[in-house]
């Protein structure tokens, strides 16, 4: 018998090396335990909080780590059979969980407890929040509907789980790939080619360029030949065409499920539990911001068009317009010329090892923590690093985190944080310690240089660590209130908050050193970098608004047959003001918009919405009190991070700020000073 969890003073050891058979067996065991617990609750004749709601919550406390690990492996394992087994386990576990939440025999004793107002009033705040949250979950899963309607809802939800997993797997498993010559990649620096796979045809060496971030982004930003950028854009637009019918089906199924539950749209259903509450509030926020960004975006477009016209005139070619494939290239050119700023120059000062150490130092000081790197950890890939987290004052253990920073085949291809174990209370009153993994796709080391980050990569690292420590610093009794339960339109705020440190000159000088000489980043370069902070902000934020409004167009519609690919192309051109031209003939970016089936449906708006809170927290507390103010960091940890999802995010904001948040700092932060 294989024991996957061993108790230790620092929590349970997580086992990541699993065979497909072990994953399937673990999933079956978890489903069996879930059924046993729900059968126990269903059999209660004298239901109480302890033997119903708390019993089900203890099940989650006991099983969340094993469930998280076996479903996490689909994002990181190098063996496709393991990834497939992990995906299958996720589908089985989610289907079982959904069926459990729709059991009327379990709901009856739970509802008896929920209906006992006096007993609920006697609970402490976290237990009462647990009871209220469970009541909402049962209602939102169809309890209260007749049996036939509930059966139809279960059929729809079961299919949605399968569609979502297939959609995400297609993105992870199917990178685009082009072979391009050195001449076609004119403008790219030498280190871009170092160690890059090549093929030779007709005597010409060609380099493989994929849709992974370290390949695609520099090429779109620096390749001088328009035809190269256009072909790369077409490659991204034509990826995963099989996902379009899946997305189409998901939109149709979500609307049908919402209507069964008494909502007019899927967005109404989703937003009910968020800070925004209503689709109208989300749409008003995005449309107002779009209008305010208009003049700034017009100015930026004019500058980019002038540069492209000049390029075409110099080449003796006709000017045919500014396209999607031009956006990064000419935005970067504007920044280079206005601020004498080159990403190639900047990244020489951001070797990943030094940046990571510097970022960790910031978090240690801010949150009163201490990090210890683990030697020879048992992890899922040799690239992965593991750290212990301790309280800086004393010897109290806090948790673990893992860093998996470089791309590889089959790996999740963006940046994210995956909770692996929730912090919670064991039956004996001791703590189970949290763990989380950060996944990223930063440029790998080459034979000529260590892994070097762009400044955008540095901001991403700061951002993702914000999620890591939001998870690790939550201090709740129940796993049910871990990171995944935080209101979606607040969950990005703690990670966005730390992005601000990446624009502070004193902070950058602490860890930005030249990878060859060890010299600190020159003050003049820092000044130019900071001065360029909001260069292109108008068009960048319009792009974010486009994604948010496209998401809402799919999920606030009452039309089950909205054309998801056509709507993507239409809205993108209208809002970003850039045509996809001949590169937009494929399935479009809708096919690889992973957020739509990755938990952000009707919620992509949260990235801009949460920036209102993060900007206010930074300006009103951290900037005002001083970035090194230990008390501010501890207040933040206590009032914002520690509650996890156990209380409304607005209450946490008001306690930290001493008032309700406002949007002035946000508008100033994106170049719209009032």
Secondary structure, DSSP 8 states (H G I E B T S, - for coil): -----B--TT--B------HHHHHHHHHHHHHHHHHHHHHHHT-SS--TTTTHHHHHHHHHHHHHHHHHHHHGGGT-S-HHHHHHHHHHHHHHHHHHHHHTT-HHHHHHHHHHHT-HHHHHTS-HHHHHHHHHHHHHHHHTTTTS-HHHHHHHHHHHHHHHHHHHHHHHHHHH---EEEEETTTTTT--HHHHTT--EEEETTEEEEEEESSHHHHHHHHHH---HHHHHHHHHHHHTTTTHHHHHHHHHHHHHHHHHHHTT-SSHHHHHHTTSSS-SHHHHHHHHHHHHHHHHHHHHHHHHHHHHHHHHHHHHHT------BGGGHHHHHHHHHHHHH---HHHHHTTBBHHHHHHHHHHHHHHHHTEEEEE-TT---SSTT-EEEEEEESSSS-EEEEEEEEEE--TTS--S-EEEEEE--EE-TTS-EE-EEEEEEEEE---BTTB--B--HHHHHHHHHHHHHHHHHHH---S-GGGSGGGS-HHHHTHHHHHHHGGGG-HHHHHHH-B-TTT--B--HHHHHHHHHTTTTTHHHHHHHHHHHHHHHHHHHS-S-TT--HHHHHHHHHHHHH--B-GGGGGSS-GGGG-GGGGTT-TT-TTHHHHHHHHHHHHIIIIIIHH-TT-HHHHHHHIIIIITTTTSS-HHHHHHHHHSS---SHHHHHHTT---
